[in-house]
Amino acid sequence: MIYVVVGAGPAGVVAAEQLRKLDPLANIMIIGSEPEPPYSRMAIPYYLTEKIDESGTYLRKADQHYSLRDITIIQQRVTKIDTAMNTVITESGEKYRYDKLLLATGASPSVPPVPGIDLPGVHNCWTLEDAREIVRLARPGASVLLMGAGFIGCIILESLVLRDVKLTVVEMENRMVPRMMNEVSGNMIKRWCEQKGVDVHTSTRADSIESAGGGKLKVNLNGGQSVEADLVITATGVKSNMQFAIDSGLHSDQGILVNSFLQTSNEDVYAAGDVCQGKDFSTGEYTVQAIQPTAVEHAKVAAGNMVRGHRSEHIGNVNMNVLDTLGLVSASFGLWMGAEGGDSSELVNEDAYRYLNLQFKDDVLVGASSLGLTQHVGVLRGLIQSETPLGVWKDRLMKDPMRIMEAYLACSQAQVATA
Ligand SMILES: Cc1cc2nc3c(=O)[nH]c(=O)nc-3n(C[C@H](O)[C@H](O)[C@H](O)COP(=O)(O)OP(=O)(O)OC[C@H]3O[C@@H](n4cnc5c(N)ncnc54)[C@H](O)[C@@H]3O)c2cc1C
């Protein structure tokens, strides 16, 4: 068998390793378009704060990791799939035949339609190449403007503060991490950041960027204010890297469409990771989650299904994000904004920066968000994923959500007893 994996991020690497385990004699190759050995974008914040060097971001550290497993790595950009001939074609015209193909090409930052966004000094923070530029420009004392305070923006925010820059954050929604936190908790994070010296503008948009001379940039905000910066970093969302797949006839929506076996509209082609519109555990719908745990889970399931004689269904991933913003840990899981016809309970302690919000459907916990409560992260995820009936604990949690740990222990013991 010949397996070709396009994309050398976590989804591509985990899939190739899994293919090797399941099919020891197969021919396996990864084709990736970046010049570095396969690396983890999740490690970039540690590189920005100089906790690790570039090699610390590599997904596998041993020199001969891939050659020892007989996995060939080719550095090329794939531009076409010839599904009739089971061949992928790279930008330099090379052709690679496959029996089964996995698309694990990830996502790229969306470029906001702001005049001046292509000026020198405006960067994304997505690749190692971007990170090198940020390290060069974000010197202690430099002025940096971060556009976007979503999950990725907030991860970068922490690294920038640790680099001792003068930081301004601009977010068009009315709170920070709007896809993870509601107005109450998102604004608690904002207040926390402001106390640490970050200038945060929510409900604000960057209208245009212009050169201010001397290598500086001027960012004009919609309220009429402008901010001078040595560096502007954009973190305003991502989109799946799938144009070549669409042009090659594969079906797509927000990502490449797959069935519950992660198989695309072509039976020999599978998809995994940020490029894949896979099943969401909580809703049963197909969405792009764009987080690493989902990419890795997709990769394992897809690789299994690519090997003849193996068949396993993807039950869906719980959408979850855990974020450390300057020491304040926030987390959201599943249907954190609530289920239709469901109930919710909330604890707010503004002074202590503590927040807990539980969302129920009948007596099952289906979503949660929390702030400043690190010890609850595993419990919340466990209860949602196991769909444990809470019984009498549902009413107790409606009165006091902080009893979640007690509820978890009581309900899991009850489940063991009845098993
Ligand atoms: C700064 C930062 C911090 C993050 N922190 C977290 C975190 O804390 N937790 C979390 O869950 N997620 C985090 N993420 C998101 C996480 O990195 C992604 O969800 C994850 O990388 C997805 O893995 P993937 O393999 O699908 O895609 P990617 O890692 O993007 O890998 C895709 C690969 O495909 C290659 N490729 C693309 N197009 C082609 C083509 N046409 N031909 C050949 N190769 C191609 C790309 O160059 C890349 O090597 C972070 C992301 C960033 C940028």
The ligand as an SDF file (V2000), in Angstrom:
LIG
                    3D

 53 58  0  0  0  0  0  0  0  0999 V2000
    0.5850   30.4500   18.4090 C   0  0  0  0  0  0  0  0  0  0  0  0
   -0.3740   29.2940   18.4390 C   0  0  0  0  0  0  0  0  0  0  0  0
   -0.6890   28.6850   19.6360 C   0  0  0  0  0  0  0  0  0  0  0  0
   -1.6040   27.6400   19.6760 C   0  0  0  0  0  0  0  0  0  0  0  0
   -1.9120   27.0910   20.8930 N   0  0  0  0  0  0  0  0  0  0  0  0
   -2.8110   26.1000   20.9460 C   0  0  0  0  0  0  0  0  0  0  0  0
   -3.1730   25.5280   22.2020 C   0  0  0  0  0  0  0  0  0  0  0  0
   -2.6880   25.9400   23.2660 O   0  0  0  0  0  0  0  0  0  0  0  0
   -4.0680   24.5000   22.2170 N   0  0  0  0  0  0  0  0  0  0  0  0
   -4.6110   24.0030   21.0620 C   0  0  0  0  0  0  0  0  0  0  0  0
   -5.3950   23.0680   21.1070 O   0  0  0  0  0  0  0  0  0  0  0  0
   -4.3050   24.5420   19.8580 N   0  0  0  0  0  0  0  0  0  0  0  0
   -3.4210   25.5750   19.7680 C   0  0  0  0  0  0  0  0  0  0  0  0
   -3.1120   26.1200   18.5610 N   0  0  0  0  0  0  0  0  0  0  0  0
   -3.7840   25.5850   17.3580 C   0  0  0  0  0  0  0  0  0  0  0  0
   -3.0650   24.3140   16.8940 C   0  0  0  0  0  0  0  0  0  0  0  0
   -1.7210   24.6230   16.6590 O   0  0  0  0  0  0  0  0  0  0  0  0
   -3.7130   23.7420   15.6360 C   0  0  0  0  0  0  0  0  0  0  0  0
   -5.0470   23.3750   15.9480 O   0  0  0  0  0  0  0  0  0  0  0  0
   -2.9550   22.5230   15.1330 C   0  0  0  0  0  0  0  0  0  0  0  0
   -1.6780   22.9110   14.6930 O   0  0  0  0  0  0  0  0  0  0  0  0
   -3.6920   21.8330   13.9920 C   0  0  0  0  0  0  0  0  0  0  0  0
   -2.8910   20.8010   13.4940 O   0  0  0  0  0  0  0  0  0  0  0  0
   -2.9530   20.3770   11.9600 P   0  0  0  0  0  0  0  0  0  0  0  0
   -1.9530   19.2790   11.8040 O   0  0  0  0  0  0  0  0  0  0  0  0
   -4.3430   20.1610   11.5390 O   0  0  0  0  0  0  0  0  0  0  0  0
   -2.4780   21.6840   11.1520 O   0  0  0  0  0  0  0  0  0  0  0  0
   -1.1020   22.4720   11.1380 P   0  0  0  0  0  0  0  0  0  0  0  0
   -0.3770   22.3510   12.4290 O   0  0  0  0  0  0  0  0  0  0  0  0
   -1.4280   23.8360   10.6490 O   0  0  0  0  0  0  0  0  0  0  0  0
   -0.2450   21.7080   10.0400 O   0  0  0  0  0  0  0  0  0  0  0  0
   -0.6120   21.7460    8.6780 C   0  0  0  0  0  0  0  0  0  0  0  0
    0.6120   21.5260    7.8300 C   0  0  0  0  0  0  0  0  0  0  0  0
    0.2140   21.4180    6.4510 O   0  0  0  0  0  0  0  0  0  0  0  0
    1.0840   22.1820    5.6320 C   0  0  0  0  0  0  0  0  0  0  0  0
    0.3910   22.5190    4.3920 N   0  0  0  0  0  0  0  0  0  0  0  0
   -0.6280   23.3930    4.2130 C   0  0  0  0  0  0  0  0  0  0  0  0
   -0.9960   23.4050    2.9130 N   0  0  0  0  0  0  0  0  0  0  0  0
   -0.1880   22.5210    2.2740 C   0  0  0  0  0  0  0  0  0  0  0  0
   -0.0820   22.1010    0.9180 C   0  0  0  0  0  0  0  0  0  0  0  0
   -0.8740   22.5710   -0.0400 N   0  0  0  0  0  0  0  0  0  0  0  0
    0.8820   21.1890    0.6060 N   0  0  0  0  0  0  0  0  0  0  0  0
    1.6980   20.6900    1.5690 C   0  0  0  0  0  0  0  0  0  0  0  0
    1.6250   21.0580    2.8610 N   0  0  0  0  0  0  0  0  0  0  0  0
    0.6890   21.9600    3.2090 C   0  0  0  0  0  0  0  0  0  0  0  0
    1.4040   23.3840    6.5390 C   0  0  0  0  0  0  0  0  0  0  0  0
    2.5550   24.0410    6.1100 O   0  0  0  0  0  0  0  0  0  0  0  0
    1.5930   22.6890    7.8930 C   0  0  0  0  0  0  0  0  0  0  0  0
    2.8790   22.1720    8.0050 O   0  0  0  0  0  0  0  0  0  0  0  0
   -2.1820   27.1620   18.4840 C   0  0  0  0  0  0  0  0  0  0  0  0
   -1.8660   27.7610   17.2550 C   0  0  0  0  0  0  0  0  0  0  0  0
   -0.9660   28.8160   17.2350 C   0  0  0  0  0  0  0  0  0  0  0  0
   -0.6200   29.4740   15.9200 C   0  0  0  0  0  0  0  0  0  0  0  0
  1  2  1  0
  2  3  1  0
  2 52  2  0
  3  4  2  0
  4  5  1  0
  4 50  1  0
  5  6  2  0
  6  7  1  0
  6 13  1  0
  7  8  2  0
  7  9  1  0
  9 10  1  0
 10 11  2  0
 10 12  1  0
 12 13  2  0
 13 14  1  0
 14 15  1  0
 14 50  1  0
 15 16  1  0
 16 17  1  0
 16 18  1  0
 18 19  1  0
 18 20  1  0
 20 21  1  0
 20 22  1  0
 22 23  1  0
 23 24  1  0
 24 25  2  0
 24 26  1  0
 24 27  1  0
 27 28  1  0
 28 29  2  0
 28 30  1  0
 28 31  1  0
 31 32  1  0
 32 33  1  0
 33 34  1  0
 33 48  1  0
 34 35  1  0
 35 36  1  0
 35 46  1  0
 36 37  1  0
 36 45  1  0
 37 38  2  0
 38 39  1  0
 39 40  1  0
 39 45  2  0
 40 41  1  0
 40 42  2  0
 42 43  1  0
 43 44  2  0
 44 45  1  0
 46 47  1  0
 46 48  1  0
 48 49  1  0
 50 51  2  0
 51 52  1  0
 52 53  1  0
M  END
$$$$
